[in-house]
Amino acid sequence: MVTTMLEEERKYEVATEFDLPDLTGALPSGGQVVAKEPKVLTATYFDTEDLRLARAGVSLRFRKGDDEPWTVKLPADVPGTRHEISRPGRKAKTPPEEMAALVTPYSRGEGLNPAVVVRSARRAYLLKAQDGTILAELDDDTVEVLDGEKVRSTFREVEVERADCDPALLDEIEALLVKAGATAGTFTPKHARAMGAAATAAPDLVPPGTLSDAPTAGDVVTAAIRDGIGRILAHDPLVRLEQPLPDGDTAVHQMRVGCRRLRSDLRTFGALVKPSWSRALRDELGWIAGVLGAARDAEVLRERLRKTAALDPLAPLSAKSVDRLDARLAKRQRRALDALGEALRTDRYRKLVDLLVEAAREPKLSPAADAPATEVLPRLVAAPWEALVNGAKGTAGAADLQPGDPDERWHGVRINGKRARYAVEAVAPVLGGQAVALGKALSKVQNLLGEHQDAAMAADTWLDLAGEKPDDHGMAVTAGRLAERERAIIHAVRGDFPAAWAVAAHPKKTAWLR
């Protein structure tokens, strides 16, 4: 059994003689600070020989005395938060396989062995509201770094973890702590501090960084490549956990978007990267994107089934038939997720992770990438834009798309639209102005085309599922009514499309491409 949570906390360095201030003044009227029983926690942190986890802000530990002693902590999108995943188990020389798998994007398959042992004498305090609600917890730790039975060094730190309170309360607590002598701001986690300077060196995965005021075309492409790679690897552990994201999205969706966007950028900016390098990367990304696609399609269909069934409360569908359709979709999703999990455990995928980390560190750029971004990028983005407008390789152009065209033609425009949107969004931070405006307009166009494709796929799926059970007449009727509702959505999208397209194709928004 694995427990996952999003942890939000603030940490402070304090001197060994630090006196914890009275925090009741920060609490709502009637609030109180309640001391917990002091305890000693001994934690063994595991890492690679070159401390890849610590350098990436990731930890994997076994902490004696916890109900779920194995814990992985991963960076989250919101500053100050981390994903915390825990499970029961006994101490071992190496971590449990499922916990080691969660840090694959950071360890890249290298062996995980004990790197440091820390013993913390913890004094914890619950910050409660008048009605007993726990608003936050403050932990005051005196930490000993152990070398066998010997204490190698000692330091002290304070952390405040948010529970059921507004973030403003954490600000008030912080003000009191800082006034008493605590140091806020940048903070080194206790295990990294215990490991020494090597644990605070730069991570292997290079982030996008900030572009200069006059970047080269290569600078922009490098930032786009790093952004895509970061999105893929950040969501890898969450895909393995099969947990929804805090904003309601899914990790499968975001990891798939990362793969698609990166493949698209490598294609659009092909003149700026070395062809053989780009081709190998795109091929492997295509493989894992395909596996992710099956899982994503299943989750989209399951979510859509309930929404479509509930569209018309005055004409309710058979709940039992909807449940039977969902059960069949659930089996399809389970098979897809199992196949995805298996793919992520292969040597092929681990090699892809290595390839991605190396690509982020040093993209293989061509000499053309040295030219100023403003001179080179518009004409490169013009190619996917023209493919969207006029069609390419047998696909229809958005300018010629007709309401009566078959679904396949609309889907072809969607594919070209996605590539054009990705290209525009990659250069918009540098080119600004109308490039930003075109990106926003294309996003709205893409939302319509995405809804069209989802409805078309769903309509076919409902009928296919019913066809698998020809004797279930109730399911057949329900599937038919669901399909009719999806076709009505398609009709509405086709009616809305011309206006959205006119906004995106306005000459003012596209002049920079010429």
C-alpha positions in Angstrom: 0.0 0.0 0.0 1.5 3.3 -1.1 0.4 6.7 0.4 0.8 9.8 -1.7 0.3 13.5 -0.7 1.3 17.0 -1.7 3.4 18.4 1.1 3.7 22.2 1.6 6.3 23.3 4.0 8.9 26.0 4.8 12.3 25.3 6.3 14.6 27.5 8.3 18.2 27.3 9.4 18.6 28.2 13.1 21.5 28.4 15.5 21.9 25.6 18.1 21.0 28.1 20.8 17.9 29.4 19.0 14.9 30.1 21.3 11.6 29.2 19.7 9.3 32.3 19.9 5.7 32.2 21.2 3.6 31.6 18.0 0.1 32.1 19.5 0.1 35.7 18.3 0.1 34.5 14.7 -2.9 32.2 15.3 -6.6 33.1 15.0 -8.3 34.2 18.2 -8.5 31.2 20.6 -5.8 29.3 18.8 -3.1 27.4 20.7 0.3 25.8 20.3 0.2 22.1 21.6 3.5 20.3 22.1 3.7 16.7 20.9 5.8 14.0 22.6 9.5 14.5 21.7 11.0 11.6 19.7 14.2 10.6 18.0 14.0 9.8 14.2 16.9 7.9 12.5 16.8 8.1 8.7 18.9 6.4 6.1 19.0 8.2 2.8 19.7 6.3 -0.4 21.4 7.8 -3.5 23.6 7.0 -6.4 27.4 7.2 -6.0 27.4 10.7 -7.6 24.4 11.8 -5.5 22.0 12.3 -8.5 18.9 12.4 -6.3 20.2 15.0 -3.8 21.5 17.2 -6.6 18.0 17.1 -8.2 16.2 18.0 -5.0 14.9 14.4 -4.6 15.1 12.1 -1.6 14.6 8.4 -0.9 14.8 7.4 2.7 14.0 4.7 5.3 13.1 6.3 8.6 12.9 4.0 11.6 9.8 4.2 13.7 7.4 5.5 11.0 4.3 3.5 10.1 5.4 3.8 6.5 9.1 4.1 6.8 10.0 4.1 3.1 9.5 7.6 1.6 10.3 9.3 -1.7 10.0 13.1 -2.0 9.8 14.7 -5.4 9.7 18.4 -6.6 6.2 19.7 -7.5 5.1 22.5 -9.8 4.2 24.9 -7.0 7.2 26.4 -5.2 7.4 25.2 -1.6 5.6 22.0 -2.3 6.7 18.4 -2.8 5.1 15.1 -3.7 5.6 12.7 -0.8 5.1 9.0 -1.4 5.4 6.5 1.5 4.9 2.8 2.0 5.5 0.2 4.7 8.4 -2.2 4.7 11.5 -3.3 6.5 14.9 -1.8 6.1 17.0 -3.3 3.4 20.4 -2.8 1.7 18.5 -1.5 -1.4 15.1 0.3 -1.6 11.9 -1.6 -2.6 11.6 -1.9 -6.4 8.5 0.3 -6.7 10.2 3.1 -4.7 13.4 2.9 -6.7 11.3 3.1 -9.9 9.8 6.4 -8.8 13.2 8.1 -9.0 14.2 6.6 -12.4 14.2 10.0 -14.1 16.9 11.1 -11.6 18.9 7.9 -10.9 18.6 6.7 -14.6 18.9 3.2 -13.4 22.1 3.6 -11.4 22.3 1.6 -8.1 20.9 3.2 -5.0 22.8 2.6 -1.8 22.9 4.2 1.7 24.5 7.6 1.3 24.1 9.1 4.7 22.4 8.4 8.1 20.9 11.3 10.1 19.4 11.2 13.6 17.0 13.9 14.5 15.8 14.8 18.0 12.5 16.3 17.2 10.3 18.6 19.2 7.1 19.0 17.4 4.2 21.4 17.9 0.6 21.4 16.5 -0.7 24.9 15.8 -4.5 24.6 16.4 -7.5 26.7 15.8 -10.0 27.3 18.7 -12.2 24.4 17.5 -9.2 22.0 17.5 -8.5 22.1 13.7 -4.8 21.5 13.0 -3.6 24.6 11.0 0.0 23.6 10.7 2.8 21.7 12.4 6.2 23.0 13.5 9.1 20.6 13.8 12.2 21.7 15.7 15.0 19.2 14.8 18.4 18.9 16.3 20.2 16.8 13.7 23.2 14.5 14.1 25.0 13.2 11.0 26.2 9.7 11.9 29.3 7.8 10.7 28.7 4.4 12.1 28.2 5.0 15.8 30.1 8.3 15.8 28.5 11.7 15.4 30.3 13.4 12.5 28.5 16.8 12.8 25.4 18.5 14.4 23.1 21.2 13.3 19.6 22.4 13.9 16.6 23.3 11.7 13.0 24.3 11.9 10.2 23.4 9.5 6.6 24.5 9.3 4.2 22.2 7.4 0.9 23.6 6.3 -2.2 21.6 7.2 -5.7 23.3 7.1 -4.8 27.0 7.0 -4.5 29.9 4.6 -0.9 30.4 3.3 -1.0 33.9 4.9 -0.7 32.1 8.3 2.7 30.7 7.2 3.8 34.2 6.4 2.9 35.4 9.9 4.7 32.4 11.5 7.7 33.1 9.4 7.9 36.7 10.5 8.0 35.6 14.1 10.7 33.0 13.4 12.8 35.4 11.4 12.5 38.1 14.1 13.8 35.5 16.6 16.8 34.7 14.5 15.8 32.0 12.0 17.1 32.3 8.4 14.5 32.1 5.7 14.9 31.9 1.9 17.2 29.4 0.3 17.4 26.2 2.3 19.4 23.0 2.0 17.5 19.8 3.1 19.0 18.0 6.0 20.1 15.0 4.1 21.8 17.1 1.4 23.5 19.2 4.1 24.7 16.1 5.8 26.1 14.7 2.5 28.2 17.8 2.0 29.0 20.2 -0.9 28.7 17.4 -3.6 25.0 17.1 -2.8 24.3 20.7 -3.6 26.0 20.7 -7.0 24.0 21.3 -10.2 21.5 18.6 -11.1 22.1 16.4 -14.2 18.9 17.7 -15.9 19.5 21.2 -17.1 16.5 23.5 -16.8 15.4 25.9 -19.6 16.8 28.9 -17.9 16.2 32.6 -18.9 16.7 33.9 -22.4 18.8 37.0 -22.9 17.4 40.1 -24.5 19.0 39.2 -27.8 19.1 35.4 -28.0 20.3 33.3 -30.9 18.0 30.9 -32.6 19.9 28.1 -30.9 19.2 29.7 -27.5 15.4 29.6 -28.2 15.5 26.0 -29.5 17.6 24.9 -26.5 15.1 26.4 -24.1 12.2 24.7 -25.9 14.0 21.3 -25.9 14.8 21.6 -22.2 11.2 22.6 -21.4 9.8 19.6 -23.2 12.3 17.2 -21.5 11.6 18.7 -18.1 7.8 18.2 -18.6 8.4 14.5 -19.6 10.7 13.5 -16.8 8.8 15.5 -14.0 5.6 13.5 -14.8 7.3 10.1 -15.1 7.0 9.3 -11.3 3.4 10.5 -11.2 2.5 8.3 -14.2 3.8 5.3 -12.3 1.7 6.2 -9.3 -1.5 6.6 -11.4 -2.5 9.5 -9.3 -4.4 12.6 -10.6 -2.6 16.0 -10.5 -3.7 18.6 -7.9 -5.3 20.7 -10.7 -7.4 17.8 -11.9 -5.3 17.0 -14.9 -3.4 13.7 -15.3 0.3 12.9 -15.4 -0.3 10.6 -18.4 -1.7 13.6 -20.3 1.1 16.0 -19.3 3.9 13.4 -20.1 2.3 12.7 -23.5 2.1 16.5 -24.2 5.8 16.8 -23.3 6.6 14.0 -25.8 4.5 15.5 -28.6 5.7 19.0 -28.1 9.3 18.0 -28.1 8.9 15.9 -31.2 7.1 18.8 -32.9 9.8 21.3 -31.9 12.6 19.1 -33.2 10.8 18.8 -36.5 9.9 22.5 -36.8 13.4 23.7 -35.9 15.1 20.8 -37.8 17.4 23.2 -39.7 18.9 24.3 -36.3 19.8 20.8 -35.0 21.8 17.9 -36.3 19.5 15.6 -38.3 20.8 12.2 -37.1 20.7 13.3 -33.5 17.2 14.7 -33.8 15.9 11.7 -35.8 17.0 9.2 -33.1 15.5 11.3 -30.4 12.2 11.7 -32.2 12.0 8.0 -33.0 12.3 7.0 -29.3 9.9 9.8 -28.2 7.4 8.5 -30.8 7.6 5.0 -29.2 6.8 6.1 -25.7 4.3 8.7 -26.8 2.4 5.9 -28.5 2.3 3.8 -25.3 1.2 6.9 -23.4 -1.5 7.6 -26.1 -3.3 4.3 -25.4 -3.6 5.1 -21.7 -4.6 8.7 -22.4 -7.3 7.7 -24.9 -8.8 5.4 -22.3 -8.9 8.0 -19.5 -10.4 10.6 -21.9 -13.1 8.2 -22.9 -14.0 7.3 -19.3 -14.2 10.9 -18.3 -16.2 11.7 -21.4 -18.7 8.9 -20.9 -20.1 10.3 -17.7 -20.2 13.9 -19.0 -22.0 12.9 -22.2 -24.4 10.7 -20.4 -25.3 13.7 -18.1 -25.7 16.3 -20.9 -29.5 16.2 -20.9 -31.1 15.6 -17.5 -34.5 15.6 -19.1 -33.6 12.6 -21.2 -31.6 10.4 -18.8 -29.8 7.3 -20.1 -29.9 3.9 -18.5 -27.5 4.1 -15.5 -26.9 0.4 -15.6 -26.0 0.5 -19.3 -23.6 3.4 -18.7 -22.0 1.5 -15.9 -21.5 -1.5 -18.2 -19.9 0.6 -20.8 -17.6 2.2 -18.2 -16.6 -1.3 -16.9 -15.5 -2.2 -20.4 -13.6 1.0 -20.7 -12.0 0.4 -17.3 -10.6 -2.9 -18.5 -9.2 -1.2 -21.6 -7.6 1.4 -19.4 -6.1 -1.1 -17.0 -4.5 -3.0 -20.0 -3.1 0.3 -21.3 -1.8 1.4 -17.9 -0.2 -2.0 -17.4 1.5 -1.8 -20.8 2.7 1.7 -20.0 4.1 0.6 -16.6 5.9 -2.3 -18.3 7.4 0.1 -20.9 8.7 2.4 -18.2 10.5 -0.5 -16.6 12.4 -1.5 -19.8 16.0 -0.9 -20.6 14.8 0.9 -23.7 13.1 3.5 -21.6 16.0 4.0 -19.3 18.2 4.6 -22.3 15.7 7.1 -23.5 15.9 8.9 -20.1 19.7 9.0 -20.5 19.3 10.4 -24.0 16.9 13.1 -22.8 19.1 14.2 -20.0 22.1 14.4 -22.4 19.9 16.3 -24.9 19.0 18.9 -22.2 22.6 19.2 -21.2 24.0 19.7 -24.7 21.6 19.8 -27.6 23.3 19.0 -30.9 22.8 22.3 -32.8 23.8 23.1 -36.4 25.9 26.2 -37.4 22.6 27.9 -38.5 21.6 28.1 -34.8 24.2 30.8 -34.2 22.1 33.4 -36.1 19.9 35.9 -34.3 16.6 34.4 -33.3 14.6 37.3 -34.8 16.1 36.7 -38.2 15.7 32.9 -38.3 12.7 31.8 -36.3 9.8 33.5 -38.2 10.5 31.7 -41.5 10.9 28.3 -39.6 7.5 28.8 -37.9 6.0 29.8 -41.3 6.3 26.2 -42.5 3.9 24.6 -40.0 1.7 27.7 -40.3 1.4 27.2 -44.1 0.7 23.5 -43.5 -2.1 24.4 -41.2 -3.6 27.0 -43.6 -3.3 25.0 -46.9 -2.8 21.4 -45.8 0.2 19.1 -46.2 0.8 15.5 -47.2 -2.8 14.8 -48.1 -4.3 16.7 -45.1 -6.9 19.4 -45.6 -6.1 23.1 -44.9 -8.0 25.0 -42.3 -8.8 27.7 -44.8 -10.7 25.1 -47.0 -12.3 23.1 -44.2 -16.0 22.6 -44.8 -18.8 21.7 -42.3 -19.6 18.6 -44.4 -16.1 17.3 -44.6 -15.5 13.8 -43.1 -14.0 13.5 -39.6 -10.6 12.5 -41.0 -10.2 15.8 -42.7 -10.9 17.7 -39.5 -8.5 15.5 -37.6 -5.8 16.2 -40.2 -6.3 19.9 -39.6 -6.1 19.3 -35.8 -2.7 17.6 -36.2 -1.3 20.4 -38.3 -2.8 23.0 -35.9 -1.1 21.4 -33.0 2.3 21.6 -34.6 1.7 25.2 -35.7 0.6 26.1 -32.1 3.7 24.5 -30.6 6.0 26.3 -33.0 4.4 29.7 -32.3 4.4 29.2 -28.5 8.1 28.2 -28.6 9.1 31.5 -30.2 6.5 33.8 -28.7 8.6 34.7 -25.5 11.3 36.1 -27.8 9.2 37.6 -30.7 6.4 38.8 -28.5 3.6 41.1 -29.8 1.6 39.4 -32.5 3.4 36.0 -32.0 1.8 35.9 -28.5 -1.5 36.9 -29.9 -1.4 34.2 -32.6 -0.4 31.6 -30.0 -3.5 32.5 -27.9 -5.8 32.4 -30.9 -4.4 29.0 -32.0 -5.0 27.7 -28.5 -8.7 28.4 -28.9 -8.7 26.9 -32.4 -6.9 23.8 -31.0 -9.4 23.5 -28.2 -12.3 23.3 -30.7 -10.5 20.8 -32.9 -9.6 18.7 -29.8 -13.2 18.7 -28.7 -14.2 17.6 -32.3 -11.7 14.8 -32.3 -12.6 13.6 -28.8 -16.3 13.5 -29.7 -15.6 11.7 -33.0 -13.5 9.1 -31.2 -16.0 8.7 -28.4 -19.0 8.2 -30.9 -17.1 5.4 -32.6 -16.1 3.9 -29.3 -19.6 3.8 -27.8 -20.9 1.9 -30.9 -17.9 -0.4 -31.0 -18.3 -1.3 -27.3 -22.0 -2.1 -27.9 -21.1 -4.2 -30.9 -18.9 -6.4 -28.7 -22.1 -7.4 -26.8 -24.8 -7.7 -29.5 -27.2 -9.4 -27.2 -27.2 -6.5 -24.7 -30.0 -4.5 -26.2 -30.0 -1.9 -23.4 -26.3 -1.2 -24.0 -27.0 -0.9 -27.7 -29.7 1.7 -27.2 -27.6 3.7 -24.7 -24.5 3.6 -27.0 -26.6 4.9 -29.9 -28.0 7.8 -27.8 -24.5 8.6 -26.6 -23.2 8.6 -30.2 -26.0 10.9 -31.2 -25.0 13.4 -28.5 -21.4 13.2 -29.6 -22.4 14.0 -33.2 -24.4 17.0 -32.0 -21.2 18.2 -30.3 -19.3 17.8 -33.5 -22.0 19.8 -35.4 -21.7 22.6 -32.8 -17.9 22.7 -33.1 -18.1 22.9 -36.8 -20.4 25.8 -36.5 -18.0 27.6 -34.1 -14.9 26.9 -36.0 -15.0 29.6 -38.8 -15.2 32.5 -36.3 -12.3 31.1 -34.2 -10.2 30.5 -37.3 -10.9 34.0 -38.6 -9.4 35.5 -35.5 -6.3 33.3 -35.8 -5.8 33.9 -39.5 -6.2 37.7 -39.3 -3.3 39.2 -41.3 -2.3 41.4 -38.4 -1.5 38.3 -36.3 0.5 36.6 -39.1 2.4 39.4 -40.7 5.5 38.6 -38.7 5.6 35.1 -40.4 6.1 36.8 -43.8 
